[in-house]
Amino acid sequence: MKNRKEVSTRYPGIVKIVVFDEESGKWVEPKFGKKFFAQRYVRAIDGKRKRIRQSFETISEAKAFRNGTSVEKELQKANNTKEQMTFGTLVDYWKRDWLPNKDLSTQIRYVSYLKHFSFLWNYVVDEIEPTQIDQWIAHIKTPQYLARCHSTRCSYEHEFSVLRVILNFYSSRFNRNYRLPFISDHNAMLKVKNKPTVKKDLTVDQFKAFIKELRDRCWGTKWESIYYLALMQYGIYGRIQDAAALSYESFDFGRNAVDINQKVQWLRGRGYDDRVVPGSKANGGKVLSPIPELAAQVFKEWVMRSGIRTGLLFQVDGKLVTYRQIEDKYTQALKKAGLPFSATHILRHAALAEAYESCKDLLLVQKFAGQKDLKSTTRYAKVRDDQVAETQKKMDDKLSSILKK
């Protein structure tokens, strides 16, 4: 059946049944009927091994069948495991069973957050309540602790999100009755200091000022590829990892399309090399057709200047451009142009905001962005100051006659 499937569990020989819920669009546990299948081998009368398979309503029944024990023994075993499991032990299970299914860059980033959970390491998981979370937050916000962290830290919201993931893993795998120890107050408590609010946007004139400064720093040097990379990033409305992964073969002028279906993984962990992998950050990628005029011009000029006729377009000394190299050149140019930014994603915001201003069509901007969720696209639908002034002027003209006699 298309609306029913089996998924693996942590226990060998046992699978879980899930059904597709049309209302939520998710795979969920069935409300009625059997929820687990278990199999085991027995010795038949003729001496041959025979596989038997049965369905059960609970995981304990399935484990008892699988192991040849009683349900009571399996429940007692499960209770003992839960009672003794510390947060540190839970993290070991999580790293073994859950984390390897994530993208490698995500694995490295999540593991880097674990050092902030040392305060909770020896707590029994079932005993972690909102009070313990309060104490953990207070601990990581002490001046002594903050002195060991990056000076620009504004909050611990990323670490907190990983803590939620780990305890959700415990709730779903070990104790369905476990109540997550998080309350609404915790989100506000995570703040270390106020983060300056800067609207992520560049007008066309500001973008031109940035590009001029970037060209002055890169032209005639081995960093020229970063200048063309910035133009290409803007031209394809892309993330920097998408633009940096473009190859000569990505451009097909026969069908007038550019395939943006791979990304660079800049792995900031020791022992890992930067690499190009399939897909984009949030999905399988996108196709822009027709090829945006700016992207086409940048491609033609760069291949003529660089001599590249196959493989990656943007390289430094024959290697992938590192994120640090790109960020350094971008930041210098932005600062020289008098723009309050120090990162690479600003060009994606600028290009998509300009596209929205030109068409006022979110679905079209969603297509340019290559996003599946329209809510994500709304972040790029900027209201610029000149639009506010223009609208206010129209309102003033309409209302000016009210005070006239």
C-alpha positions, 0 to 999 in steps of 0.5 A: 500500500502506498500510504503504509510503509515499514521503517527500521528501528534501533533493534535488529529484526524489528521494523515499525509500521507508519502510515501517511497522514493526508492532513499533516502530510507526514508519516505517523504511527497508525491509531489502530492495529499492529505497529511493529513487525518482528522476525526470528529464526527457529529450527524446524523438525527437519533440522533446517532454519525457518524464519517466522514473522509476527506483528505486535502492538508494542515494541516490548512485545516485538522484542520479547518475541525476537529475543525469546523472553517475556514481555515483563522482562523486556519492560523491566530491562527498558525501565532499568536502562531509562533509570540509569541513562545519564545525559552523557550516555544518551549523547553517545547513543545519539552520536551513534544512531542519529547524527551519522544520518546528517550532512557531514558539515552538520555533524561537525557543527553539532559535535562542536556544540557538545562541549557546552553541555558538560554541566549536564553530562552526569545528570540522569536524563529522566531527572532533567527538568526546567530547573536544571535547564535554568542552572545550565543556562546560568552556568554558560552565561557566567563571565568566567565561561563567556571569557572562553567563548568568542567575543562576538557571541550574542546568544546560545540559541544554536546550542539550545536547539541541539540540546532539544534535538538530543532530548527529543531523540531520548523521548522518541527512542527510549521513553515516550512518556518523557516530558521535555524540560523546556519552557518559553522563558528559556528562549529569552534567557539564552541571550548574552547581549543585544545583537545590532539590527542591520537590514540585510539588503544592498541597493543596486548602487550599493552593490556596484560600490561593493563590486568596484572595491572588490575589483580594485583589490582582486584585479590582476592578482590570483584573487580575480576569481573571487571578483567574478565569483561575487558577480556570479553569486549575485547573478544566480541569486545564490548562496556562496557555496552554490556559486563556488561549486559551479563548473564549466559544464553547469552552463548549457547555452544550447538549452539556455539553462544553468544547473545549480545542483551542487555545493561546496562543503567548507568543513572547518574540522581538523582532518577534513578537506573542502569538497563539492557535493551534490545538492544545495543547502536545503534541497536538490538544487535549481535550474535557471532558464533562461540563463540570467544575463549577468550570469551569462556575461560573467561566465563568458568573460571569466572563461576567456580570461582564465582559460578554464574549459572544464571543471570548477570555474572558480579556483585559487592556485588550482584549488577550491577557493576557501571560505576564509579567502572569500569572506576576507575579500568580501569584508574588506570591500564592504568596509571600504564601500562604507557598508555595515556587513562582514559576510557573504550571504548579503549578496543573495539577499540583495539579488532576491530583494532586487528581484522582488522589487522588480516584479512584486511576485513572491512565487517568481522570487521563490523560483529564483531562490530555489526554495520549497517553502514560501515562508523562507522566501518572504525574508527576501521581500524587503521594503526599502526606504525609497518605497516608504518615502514614495508611498508616504508622498502619495498619501500626503498628496491625497490628504493635503486637501483635508486642511484646505478650506 
